[in-house]
Protein backbone atom coordinates (compact mmCIF):
# COMPACT_ATOMS: atom_id res chain seq x y z
CA UNK A 1 0.00 0.00 0.00
CA UNK A 2 1.46 3.30 -1.11
CA UNK A 3 2.61 6.33 0.76
CA UNK A 4 1.17 9.69 1.63
CA UNK A 5 3.54 11.03 -1.01
CA UNK A 6 1.35 9.33 -3.60
CA UNK A 7 -1.14 12.07 -2.78
CA UNK A 8 -3.90 10.78 -0.53
CA UNK A 9 -5.77 14.04 -1.12
CA UNK A 10 -5.63 13.39 -4.88
CA UNK A 11 -7.41 10.04 -4.75
CA UNK A 12 -10.57 10.38 -6.79
CA UNK A 13 -9.08 13.35 -8.63
CA UNK A 14 -6.73 11.52 -11.00
CA UNK A 15 -6.75 8.11 -12.65
CA UNK A 16 -5.64 5.33 -10.30
CA UNK A 17 -2.74 3.12 -11.29
CA UNK A 18 -1.05 0.77 -8.85
CA UNK A 19 2.72 1.21 -8.73
CA UNK A 20 4.86 -1.82 -9.50
CA UNK A 21 7.20 -2.84 -6.72
CA UNK A 22 10.46 -1.00 -7.41
CA UNK A 23 12.59 -3.12 -5.09
CA UNK A 24 12.18 -6.72 -6.21
CA UNK A 25 15.18 -8.46 -4.67
CA UNK A 26 14.34 -11.84 -3.19
CA UNK A 27 15.42 -13.47 0.04
CA UNK A 28 16.14 -17.05 -0.99
CA UNK A 29 17.57 -20.25 0.42
CA UNK A 30 20.62 -19.99 -1.87
CA UNK A 31 20.98 -16.21 -1.47
CA UNK A 32 21.22 -15.68 -5.23
CA UNK A 33 20.21 -12.01 -4.97
CA UNK A 34 22.66 -11.46 -2.16
CA UNK A 35 20.03 -11.97 0.54
CA UNK A 36 20.15 -15.50 2.01
CA UNK A 37 17.44 -16.77 4.33
CA UNK A 38 18.75 -16.34 7.89
CA UNK A 39 16.98 -16.32 11.22
CA UNK A 40 16.88 -12.90 12.92
CA UNK A 41 18.48 -11.09 9.97
CA UNK A 42 15.39 -9.43 8.50
CA UNK A 43 12.48 -7.40 9.82
CA UNK A 44 9.05 -7.45 8.23
CA UNK A 45 7.40 -4.02 8.31
CA UNK A 46 3.63 -4.06 7.93
CA UNK A 47 0.46 -2.14 8.53
CA UNK A 48 -2.51 -4.09 9.85
CA UNK A 49 -4.68 -1.75 7.76
CA UNK A 50 -3.13 -2.78 4.45
CA UNK A 51 -4.46 -5.87 2.63
CA UNK A 52 -1.18 -6.41 0.78
CA UNK A 53 0.78 -6.35 4.05
CA UNK A 54 -1.82 -8.54 5.75
CA UNK A 55 -0.98 -11.34 3.33
CA UNK A 56 2.55 -11.41 4.76
CA UNK A 57 1.29 -11.22 8.36
CA UNK A 58 -0.97 -14.24 7.84
CA UNK A 59 1.67 -16.26 5.96
CA UNK A 60 4.24 -15.59 8.67
CA UNK A 61 1.78 -16.80 11.34
CA UNK A 62 0.68 -19.92 9.48
CA UNK A 63 4.27 -20.93 8.70
CA UNK A 64 5.47 -20.25 12.23
CA UNK A 65 8.17 -17.76 11.29
CA UNK A 66 7.61 -15.45 14.27
CA UNK A 67 10.87 -16.46 15.99
CA UNK A 68 12.92 -16.22 12.78
CA UNK A 69 11.42 -13.09 11.21
CA UNK A 70 10.56 -10.21 13.53
CA UNK A 71 7.72 -7.85 12.66
CA UNK A 72 7.19 -4.11 12.99
CA UNK A 73 3.65 -2.71 12.94
CA UNK A 74 3.28 0.81 11.56
CA UNK A 75 0.71 3.37 12.66
CA UNK A 76 -2.38 3.06 10.42
CA UNK A 77 -2.44 6.84 10.06
CA UNK A 78 0.33 8.16 7.83
CA UNK A 79 1.74 11.66 7.79
CA UNK A 80 3.54 13.43 4.93
CA UNK A 81 6.47 11.03 5.29
CA UNK A 82 4.21 7.98 5.04
CA UNK A 83 4.43 4.93 7.31
CA UNK A 84 5.70 5.77 10.80
CA UNK A 85 6.41 3.91 14.03
CA UNK A 86 4.37 6.01 16.44
CA UNK A 87 2.91 2.88 18.06
CA UNK A 88 6.33 2.16 19.59
CA UNK A 89 8.07 3.86 22.54
CA UNK A 90 9.78 7.14 21.53
CA UNK A 91 8.08 6.81 18.11
CA UNK A 92 10.90 4.55 16.91
CA UNK A 93 11.00 0.97 15.78
CA UNK A 94 12.89 -0.77 18.59
CA UNK A 95 14.88 -3.04 16.26
CA UNK A 96 15.67 -0.76 13.32
CA UNK A 97 15.90 2.41 15.41
CA UNK A 98 14.06 4.49 12.80
CA UNK A 99 11.01 6.72 13.02
CA UNK A 100 9.84 6.28 9.42
CA UNK A 101 9.97 3.33 7.04
CA UNK A 102 11.24 5.78 4.42
CA UNK A 103 14.58 5.83 6.26
CA UNK A 104 15.17 2.19 5.27
CA UNK A 105 14.20 3.02 1.69
CA UNK A 106 16.61 5.99 1.67
CA UNK A 107 19.46 3.79 2.88
CA UNK A 108 18.86 1.53 -0.09
CA UNK A 109 18.34 4.17 -2.78
CA UNK A 110 17.54 7.85 -3.14
CA UNK A 111 14.84 9.30 -5.42
CA UNK A 112 13.13 5.91 -5.79
CA UNK A 113 9.82 5.81 -7.70
CA UNK A 114 6.54 4.51 -6.33
CA UNK A 115 6.70 5.91 -2.83
CA UNK A 116 7.03 4.05 0.46
CA UNK A 117 4.89 0.92 0.66
CA UNK A 118 4.24 -2.02 2.93
CA UNK A 119 4.90 -4.88 3.28
CA UNK A 120 8.62 -4.20 3.32
CA UNK A 121 11.45 -6.52 4.27
CA UNK A 122 14.42 -4.71 5.83
CA UNK A 123 17.93 -6.05 6.43
CA UNK A 124 18.54 -5.43 10.14
CA UNK A 125 22.38 -5.25 10.10
CA UNK A 126 22.52 -2.60 7.36
CA UNK A 127 19.13 -0.99 7.92
CA UNK A 128 18.50 -1.18 4.16
CA UNK A 129 15.26 -2.12 2.47
CA UNK A 130 15.53 -5.50 0.73
CA UNK A 131 12.17 -5.78 -1.05
CA UNK A 132 8.72 -4.27 -1.24
CA UNK A 133 7.52 -6.85 -3.78
CA UNK A 134 4.22 -7.79 -2.14
CA UNK A 135 3.36 -10.29 -4.88
CA UNK A 136 6.53 -12.38 -4.52
CA UNK A 137 7.23 -11.96 -0.80
CA UNK A 138 4.64 -14.40 0.51
CA UNK A 139 5.44 -16.99 -2.14
CA UNK A 140 9.06 -16.89 -1.00
CA UNK A 141 8.05 -17.20 2.66
CA UNK A 142 6.22 -20.40 1.67
CA UNK A 143 8.90 -21.90 -0.59
CA UNK A 144 12.32 -20.40 0.22
CA UNK A 145 12.06 -20.14 4.01
CA UNK A 146 11.15 -23.79 4.56
CA UNK A 147 14.22 -24.52 6.73
CA UNK A 148 12.82 -22.07 9.29
CA UNK A 149 9.16 -23.17 9.15
CA UNK A 150 7.60 -24.57 12.30
CA UNK A 151 6.92 -28.28 12.60
CA UNK A 152 3.48 -28.87 11.11
CA UNK A 153 3.54 -25.78 8.87
CA UNK A 154 1.09 -26.11 5.96
CA UNK A 155 2.21 -26.12 2.33
CA UNK A 156 0.63 -22.88 1.14
CA UNK A 157 1.92 -23.17 -2.42
CA UNK A 158 1.91 -26.90 -3.26
CA UNK A 159 3.87 -27.61 -6.42
CA UNK A 160 1.19 -29.83 -7.99
CA UNK A 161 -1.42 -27.06 -7.75
CA UNK A 162 0.68 -24.00 -8.61
CA UNK A 163 -0.69 -23.48 -12.13
CA UNK A 164 -4.27 -23.46 -10.85
CA UNK A 165 -3.36 -21.32 -7.82
CA UNK A 166 -1.59 -18.81 -10.09
CA UNK A 167 -4.60 -18.59 -12.41
CA UNK A 168 -7.06 -18.05 -9.56
CA UNK A 169 -4.80 -15.49 -7.88
CA UNK A 170 -4.37 -13.53 -11.11
CA UNK A 171 -8.14 -13.30 -11.58
CA UNK A 172 -8.71 -12.35 -7.94
CA UNK A 173 -5.96 -9.73 -8.10
CA UNK A 174 -7.25 -8.04 -11.24
CA UNK A 175 -10.95 -7.96 -10.40
CA UNK A 176 -11.11 -8.06 -6.59
CA UNK A 177 -7.87 -7.16 -4.79
CA UNK A 178 -7.09 -4.28 -7.14
CA UNK A 179 -10.61 -3.88 -8.53
CA UNK A 180 -11.97 -2.37 -5.33
CA UNK A 181 -9.26 0.29 -5.50
CA UNK A 182 -9.98 1.07 -9.14
CA UNK A 183 -13.63 1.55 -8.20
CA UNK A 184 -12.88 3.58 -5.09
CA UNK A 185 -10.35 5.89 -6.71
CA UNK A 186 -12.19 6.27 -10.03
CA UNK A 187 -12.33 9.80 -11.41
CA UNK A 188 -15.44 9.37 -13.56
CA UNK A 189 -18.72 7.50 -13.66
CA UNK A 190 -17.82 5.18 -16.54
CA UNK A 191 -14.46 4.26 -14.98
CA UNK A 192 -16.15 3.55 -11.66
CA UNK A 193 -18.98 1.48 -13.13
CA UNK A 194 -16.58 -0.68 -15.15
CA UNK A 195 -14.41 -1.41 -12.10
CA UNK A 196 -17.35 -1.99 -9.76
CA UNK A 197 -19.04 -4.32 -12.24
CA UNK A 198 -15.79 -6.27 -12.52
CA UNK A 199 -15.59 -6.68 -8.75
CA UNK A 200 -19.06 -8.18 -8.46
CA UNK A 201 -18.77 -10.25 -11.63
CA UNK A 202 -15.73 -11.96 -10.14
CA UNK A 203 -17.36 -12.29 -6.71
CA UNK A 204 -20.32 -14.02 -8.37
CA UNK A 205 -17.95 -16.48 -10.06
CA UNK A 206 -16.12 -17.09 -6.79
CA UNK A 207 -19.46 -17.68 -5.10
CA UNK A 208 -20.25 -20.47 -7.56
CA UNK A 209 -16.82 -22.01 -7.02
CA UNK A 210 -16.95 -21.83 -3.23
CA UNK A 211 -20.51 -23.15 -3.02
CA UNK A 212 -19.13 -26.60 -3.89
CA UNK A 213 -15.69 -26.58 -2.26
CA UNK A 214 -14.38 -25.28 1.04
CA UNK A 215 -11.20 -23.66 -0.31
CA UNK A 216 -10.29 -22.02 -3.59
CA UNK A 217 -7.83 -24.66 -4.84
CA UNK A 218 -7.63 -28.23 -3.58
CA UNK A 219 -8.92 -29.27 -0.17
CA UNK A 220 -6.52 -27.24 1.99
CA UNK A 221 -5.66 -23.62 2.62
CA UNK A 222 -3.33 -22.08 0.02
CA UNK A 223 -1.89 -18.72 -0.89
CA UNK A 224 -5.01 -18.13 -3.01
CA UNK A 225 -7.26 -18.15 0.06
CA UNK A 226 -4.98 -15.73 1.91
CA UNK A 227 -5.12 -13.25 -0.97
CA UNK A 228 -8.89 -13.37 -1.29
CA UNK A 229 -9.41 -13.20 2.48
CA UNK A 230 -7.53 -9.93 2.94
CA UNK A 231 -9.95 -8.16 0.59
CA UNK A 232 -13.12 -9.90 1.78
CA UNK A 233 -12.43 -9.20 5.46
CA UNK A 234 -12.32 -5.47 4.64
CA UNK A 235 -15.30 -5.51 2.31
CA UNK A 236 -18.21 -4.38 4.46
CA UNK A 237 -16.04 -2.23 6.73
CA UNK A 238 -14.48 -0.08 4.00
CA UNK A 239 -14.97 -1.19 0.39
CA UNK A 240 -18.78 -1.28 0.44
CA UNK A 241 -19.17 2.33 1.57
CA UNK A 242 -15.83 4.10 1.24
CA UNK A 243 -15.03 2.61 -2.19
CA UNK A 244 -18.69 2.50 -3.35
CA UNK A 245 -18.61 -1.26 -4.05
CA UNK A 246 -22.18 -1.47 -2.81
CA UNK A 247 -24.20 -3.78 -5.04
CA UNK A 248 -24.46 -5.96 -1.97
CA UNK A 249 -22.70 -6.46 1.35
CA UNK A 250 -20.63 -9.52 2.01
CA UNK A 251 -23.03 -10.44 4.82
CA UNK A 252 -25.78 -10.65 2.17
CA UNK A 253 -23.91 -13.34 0.20
CA UNK A 254 -24.48 -16.59 2.06
CA UNK A 255 -21.56 -18.46 0.49
CA UNK A 256 -18.87 -15.78 0.69
CA UNK A 257 -19.92 -14.66 4.16
CA UNK A 258 -19.64 -18.26 5.43
CA UNK A 259 -16.29 -18.71 3.58
CA UNK A 260 -14.70 -15.59 5.07
CA UNK A 261 -16.00 -16.45 8.56
CA UNK A 262 -14.49 -19.91 8.19
CA UNK A 263 -11.10 -18.34 7.43
CA UNK A 264 -11.49 -15.66 10.10
CA UNK A 265 -12.07 -18.33 12.72
CA UNK A 266 -9.03 -20.33 11.55
CA UNK A 267 -5.91 -19.68 13.67
CA UNK A 268 -3.55 -17.37 11.81
CA UNK A 269 -6.27 -15.42 9.99
CA UNK A 270 -8.70 -13.61 12.29
CA UNK A 271 -6.13 -13.20 15.04
CA UNK A 272 -4.15 -10.90 12.70
CA UNK A 273 -7.10 -8.64 11.74
CA UNK A 274 -7.47 -5.23 13.40
CA UNK A 275 -10.73 -3.60 12.29
CA UNK A 276 -9.87 -0.42 14.19
CA UNK A 277 -6.64 0.02 12.17
CA UNK A 278 -8.45 -0.84 8.94
CA UNK A 279 -11.25 1.67 9.36
CA UNK A 280 -9.14 4.51 10.67
CA UNK A 281 -6.60 4.17 7.85
CA UNK A 282 -9.03 4.17 4.96
CA UNK A 283 -11.41 6.82 6.24
CA UNK A 284 -8.82 9.19 7.74
CA UNK A 285 -5.98 8.90 5.22
CA UNK A 286 -7.91 8.93 1.93
CA UNK A 287 -8.93 12.56 2.25
CA UNK A 288 -9.49 12.86 -1.48
CA UNK A 289 -12.62 10.71 -1.21
CA UNK A 290 -13.47 11.29 2.47
CA UNK A 291 -12.47 14.90 3.13
CA UNK A 292 -14.12 15.06 6.56
CA UNK A 293 -12.03 12.17 7.87
CA UNK A 294 -15.07 10.87 9.75
CA UNK A 295 -14.79 7.18 10.64
CA UNK A 296 -18.14 5.33 10.61
CA UNK A 297 -19.27 3.46 13.70
CA UNK A 298 -20.33 0.32 11.82
CA UNK A 299 -20.56 -2.32 10.69
CA UNK A 300 -21.46 -4.51 13.65
CA UNK A 301 -18.66 -7.05 14.06
CA UNK A 302 -20.56 -9.55 16.19
CA UNK A 303 -21.28 -11.93 13.30
CA UNK A 304 -17.64 -12.81 12.63
CA UNK A 305 -17.60 -15.46 15.35
CA UNK A 306 -20.90 -17.16 14.48
CA UNK A 307 -20.98 -20.76 13.12
CA UNK A 308 -20.20 -21.03 9.40
CA UNK A 309 -20.82 -24.78 8.77
CA UNK A 310 -18.21 -24.84 6.00
CA UNK A 311 -16.67 -27.98 7.51
CA UNK A 312 -19.63 -29.83 5.97
CA UNK A 313 -17.89 -29.40 2.59
CA UNK A 314 -14.92 -31.42 3.86
CA UNK A 315 -11.40 -30.19 3.40
CA UNK A 316 -8.53 -30.06 5.86
CA UNK A 317 -7.38 -26.52 6.64
CA UNK A 318 -3.73 -27.41 7.27
CA UNK A 319 -3.50 -30.59 5.24
CA UNK A 320 -1.09 -32.94 6.99
CA UNK A 321 0.07 -30.08 9.21
CA UNK A 322 -1.27 -28.43 12.33
CA UNK A 323 -2.68 -25.01 13.25
CA UNK A 324 -0.28 -22.36 14.54
CA UNK A 325 -0.17 -21.58 18.24
CA UNK A 326 -1.42 -18.29 19.65
CA UNK A 327 0.33 -15.09 18.49
CA UNK A 328 3.11 -13.65 20.67
CA UNK A 329 1.71 -11.27 23.31
CA UNK A 330 3.26 -8.20 21.68
CA UNK A 331 1.52 -9.02 18.39
CA UNK A 332 -2.00 -9.64 19.69
CA UNK A 333 -4.69 -7.40 18.26
CA UNK A 334 -6.01 -4.94 20.89
CA UNK A 335 -9.57 -5.50 22.07
CA UNK A 336 -10.97 -2.47 20.21
CA UNK A 337 -9.84 -3.98 16.91
CA UNK A 338 -11.61 -7.32 17.40
CA UNK A 339 -15.26 -8.44 17.34
VEXVEX-586382 format. One line per 5 residues: number of its first residue (from 1); their letters; for each residue x negated, y negated, z negated of C-alpha. Coordinates in Angstrom, 1 decimal. Last residue first. Layout:
BEGIN
NUM> a> X/Y/Z; ...
! end
This chain:
BEGIN
339> xxxxx> 15.3/8.4/-17.3; 11.6/7.3/-17.4; 9.8/4.0/-16.9; 11.0/2.5/-20.2; 9.6/5.5/-22.1
334> xxxxx> 6.0/4.9/-20.9; 4.7/7.4/-18.3; 2.0/9.6/-19.7; -1.5/9.0/-18.4; -3.3/8.2/-21.7
329> xxxxx> -1.7/11.3/-23.3; -3.1/13.7/-20.7; -0.3/15.1/-18.5; 1.4/18.3/-19.7; 0.2/21.6/-18.2
324> xxxxx> 0.3/22.4/-14.5; 2.7/25.0/-13.2; 1.3/28.4/-12.3; -0.1/30.1/-9.2; 1.1/32.9/-7.0
319> xxxxx> 3.5/30.6/-5.2; 3.7/27.4/-7.3; 7.4/26.5/-6.6; 8.5/30.1/-5.9; 11.4/30.2/-3.4
314> xxxxx> 14.9/31.4/-3.9; 17.9/29.4/-2.6; 19.6/29.8/-6.0; 16.7/28.0/-7.5; 18.2/24.8/-6.0
309> xxxxx> 20.8/24.8/-8.8; 20.2/21.0/-9.4; 21.0/20.8/-13.1; 20.9/17.2/-14.5; 17.6/15.5/-15.4
304> xxxxx> 17.6/12.8/-12.6; 21.3/11.9/-13.3; 20.6/9.6/-16.2; 18.7/7.1/-14.1; 21.5/4.5/-13.6
299> xxxxx> 20.6/2.3/-10.7; 20.3/-0.3/-11.8; 19.3/-3.5/-13.7; 18.1/-5.3/-10.6; 14.8/-7.2/-10.6
294> xxxxx> 15.1/-10.9/-9.8; 12.0/-12.2/-7.9; 14.1/-15.1/-6.6; 12.5/-14.9/-3.1; 13.5/-11.3/-2.5
289> xxxxx> 12.6/-10.7/1.2; 9.5/-12.9/1.5; 8.9/-12.6/-2.2; 7.9/-8.9/-1.9; 6.0/-8.9/-5.2
284> xxxxx> 8.8/-9.2/-7.7; 11.4/-6.8/-6.2; 9.0/-4.2/-5.0; 6.6/-4.2/-7.9; 9.1/-4.5/-10.7
279> xxxxx> 11.3/-1.7/-9.4; 8.4/0.8/-8.9; 6.6/0.0/-12.2; 9.9/0.4/-14.2; 10.7/3.6/-12.3
274> xxxxx> 7.5/5.2/-13.4; 7.1/8.6/-11.7; 4.1/10.9/-12.7; 6.1/13.2/-15.0; 8.7/13.6/-12.3
269> xxxxx> 6.3/15.4/-10.0; 3.6/17.4/-11.8; 5.9/19.7/-13.7; 9.0/20.3/-11.5; 12.1/18.3/-12.7
264> xxxxx> 11.5/15.7/-10.1; 11.1/18.3/-7.4; 14.5/19.9/-8.2; 16.0/16.5/-8.6; 14.7/15.6/-5.1
259> xxxxx> 16.3/18.7/-3.6; 19.6/18.3/-5.4; 19.9/14.7/-4.2; 18.9/15.8/-0.7; 21.6/18.5/-0.5
254> xxxxx> 24.5/16.6/-2.1; 23.9/13.3/-0.2; 25.8/10.7/-2.2; 23.0/10.4/-4.8; 20.6/9.5/-2.0
249> xxxxx> 22.7/6.5/-1.3; 24.5/6.0/2.0; 24.2/3.8/5.0; 22.2/1.5/2.8; 18.6/1.3/4.0
244> xxxxx> 18.7/-2.5/3.3; 15.0/-2.6/2.2; 15.8/-4.1/-1.2; 19.2/-2.3/-1.6; 18.8/1.3/-0.4
239> xxxxx> 15.0/1.2/-0.4; 14.5/0.1/-4.0; 16.0/2.2/-6.7; 18.2/4.4/-4.5; 15.3/5.5/-2.3
234> xxxxx> 12.3/5.5/-4.6; 12.4/9.2/-5.5; 13.1/9.9/-1.8; 9.9/8.2/-0.6; 7.5/9.9/-2.9
229> xxxxx> 9.4/13.2/-2.5; 8.9/13.4/1.3; 5.1/13.2/1.0; 5.0/15.7/-1.9; 7.3/18.2/-0.1
224> xxxxx> 5.0/18.1/3.0; 1.9/18.7/0.9; 3.3/22.1/0.0; 5.7/23.6/-2.6; 6.5/27.2/-2.0
219> xxxxx> 8.9/29.3/0.2; 7.6/28.2/3.6; 7.8/24.7/4.8; 10.3/22.0/3.6; 11.2/23.7/0.3
214> xxxxx> 14.4/25.3/-1.0; 15.7/26.6/2.3; 19.1/26.6/3.9; 20.5/23.2/3.0; 16.9/21.8/3.2
209> xxxxx> 16.8/22.0/7.0; 20.2/20.5/7.6; 19.5/17.7/5.1; 16.1/17.1/6.8; 18.0/16.5/10.1
204> xxxxx> 20.3/14.0/8.4; 17.4/12.3/6.7; 15.7/12.0/10.1; 18.8/10.3/11.6; 19.1/8.2/8.5
199> xxxxx> 15.6/6.7/8.8; 15.8/6.3/12.5; 19.0/4.3/12.2; 17.3/2.0/9.8; 14.4/1.4/12.1
194> xxxxx> 16.6/0.7/15.1; 19.0/-1.5/13.1; 16.1/-3.5/11.7; 14.5/-4.3/15.0; 17.8/-5.2/16.5
189> xxxxx> 18.7/-7.5/13.7; 15.4/-9.4/13.6; 12.3/-9.8/11.4; 12.2/-6.3/10.0; 10.3/-5.9/6.7
184> xxxxx> 12.9/-3.6/5.1; 13.6/-1.5/8.2; 10.0/-1.1/9.1; 9.3/-0.3/5.5; 12.0/2.4/5.3
179> xxxxx> 10.6/3.9/8.5; 7.1/4.3/7.1; 7.9/7.2/4.8; 11.1/8.1/6.6; 10.9/8.0/10.4
174> xxxxx> 7.2/8.0/11.2; 6.0/9.7/8.1; 8.7/12.4/7.9; 8.1/13.3/11.6; 4.4/13.5/11.1
169> xxxxx> 4.8/15.5/7.9; 7.1/18.1/9.6; 4.6/18.6/12.4; 1.6/18.8/10.1; 3.4/21.3/7.8
164> xxxxx> 4.3/23.5/10.9; 0.7/23.5/12.1; -0.7/24.0/8.6; 1.4/27.1/7.8; -1.2/29.8/8.0
159> xxxxx> -3.9/27.6/6.4; -1.9/26.9/3.3; -1.9/23.2/2.4; -0.6/22.9/-1.1; -2.2/26.1/-2.3
154> xxxxx> -1.1/26.1/-6.0; -3.5/25.8/-8.9; -3.5/28.9/-11.1; -6.9/28.3/-12.6; -7.6/24.6/-12.3
149> xxxxx> -9.2/23.2/-9.2; -12.8/22.1/-9.3; -14.2/24.5/-6.7; -11.1/23.8/-4.6; -12.1/20.1/-4.0
144> xxxxx> -12.3/20.4/-0.2; -8.9/21.9/0.6; -6.2/20.4/-1.7; -8.1/17.2/-2.7; -9.1/16.9/1.0
139> xxxxx> -5.4/17.0/2.1; -4.6/14.4/-0.5; -7.2/12.0/0.8; -6.5/12.4/4.5; -3.4/10.3/4.9
134> xxxxx> -4.2/7.8/2.1; -7.5/6.9/3.8; -8.7/4.3/1.2; -12.2/5.8/1.0; -15.5/5.5/-0.7
129> xxxxx> -15.3/2.1/-2.5; -18.5/1.2/-4.2; -19.1/1.0/-7.9; -22.5/2.6/-7.4; -22.4/5.3/-10.1
124> xxxxx> -18.5/5.4/-10.1; -17.9/6.1/-6.4; -14.4/4.7/-5.8; -11.5/6.5/-4.3; -8.6/4.2/-3.3
119> xxxxx> -4.9/4.9/-3.3; -4.2/2.0/-2.9; -4.9/-0.9/-0.7; -7.0/-4.0/-0.5; -6.7/-5.9/2.8
114> xxxxx> -6.5/-4.5/6.3; -9.8/-5.8/7.7; -13.1/-5.9/5.8; -14.8/-9.3/5.4; -17.5/-7.9/3.1
109> xxxxx> -18.3/-4.2/2.8; -18.9/-1.5/0.1; -19.5/-3.8/-2.9; -16.6/-6.0/-1.7; -14.2/-3.0/-1.7
104> xxxxx> -15.2/-2.2/-5.3; -14.6/-5.8/-6.3; -11.2/-5.8/-4.4; -10.0/-3.3/-7.0; -9.8/-6.3/-9.4
99> xxxxx> -11.0/-6.7/-13.0; -14.1/-4.5/-12.8; -15.9/-2.4/-15.4; -15.7/0.8/-13.3; -14.9/3.0/-16.3
94> xxxxx> -12.9/0.8/-18.6; -11.0/-1.0/-15.8; -10.9/-4.6/-16.9; -8.1/-6.8/-18.1; -9.8/-7.1/-21.5
89> xxxxx> -8.1/-3.9/-22.5; -6.3/-2.2/-19.6; -2.9/-2.9/-18.1; -4.4/-6.0/-16.4; -6.4/-3.9/-14.0
84> xxxxx> -5.7/-5.8/-10.8; -4.4/-4.9/-7.3; -4.2/-8.0/-5.0; -6.5/-11.0/-5.3; -3.5/-13.4/-4.9
79> xxxxx> -1.7/-11.7/-7.8; -0.3/-8.2/-7.8; 2.4/-6.8/-10.1; 2.4/-3.1/-10.4; -0.7/-3.4/-12.7
74> xxxxx> -3.3/-0.8/-11.6; -3.6/2.7/-12.9; -7.2/4.1/-13.0; -7.7/7.9/-12.7; -10.6/10.2/-13.5
69> xxxxx> -11.4/13.1/-11.2; -12.9/16.2/-12.8; -10.9/16.5/-16.0; -7.6/15.4/-14.3; -8.2/17.8/-11.3
64> xxxxx> -5.5/20.3/-12.2; -4.3/20.9/-8.7; -0.7/19.9/-9.5; -1.8/16.8/-11.3; -4.2/15.6/-8.7
59> xxxxx> -1.7/16.3/-6.0; 1.0/14.2/-7.8; -1.3/11.2/-8.4; -2.5/11.4/-4.8; 1.0/11.3/-3.3
54> xxxxx> 1.8/8.5/-5.8; -0.8/6.4/-4.1; 1.2/6.4/-0.8; 4.5/5.9/-2.6; 3.1/2.8/-4.4
49> xxxxx> 4.7/1.7/-7.8; 2.5/4.1/-9.8; -0.5/2.1/-8.5; -3.6/4.1/-7.9; -7.4/4.0/-8.3
44> xxxxx> -9.0/7.5/-8.2; -12.5/7.4/-9.8; -15.4/9.4/-8.5; -18.5/11.1/-10.0; -16.9/12.9/-12.9
39> xxxxx> -17.0/16.3/-11.2; -18.8/16.3/-7.9; -17.4/16.8/-4.3; -20.2/15.5/-2.0; -20.0/12.0/-0.5
34> xxxxx> -22.7/11.5/2.2; -20.2/12.0/5.0; -21.2/15.7/5.2; -21.0/16.2/1.5; -20.6/20.0/1.9
29> xxxxx> -17.6/20.3/-0.4; -16.1/17.1/1.0; -15.4/13.5/0.0; -14.3/11.8/3.2; -15.2/8.5/4.7
24> xxxxx> -12.2/6.7/6.2; -12.6/3.1/5.1; -10.5/1.0/7.4; -7.2/2.8/6.7; -4.9/1.8/9.5
19> xxxxx> -2.7/-1.2/8.7; 1.0/-0.8/8.9; 2.7/-3.1/11.3; 5.6/-5.3/10.3; 6.8/-8.1/12.7
14> xxxxx> 6.7/-11.5/11.0; 9.1/-13.4/8.6; 10.6/-10.4/6.8; 7.4/-10.0/4.7; 5.6/-13.4/4.9
9> xxxxx> 5.8/-14.0/1.1; 3.9/-10.8/0.5; 1.1/-12.1/2.8; -1.4/-9.3/3.6; -3.5/-11.0/1.0
4> xxxx> -1.2/-9.7/-1.6; -2.6/-6.3/-0.8; -1.5/-3.3/1.1; 0.0/0.0/0.0
! end
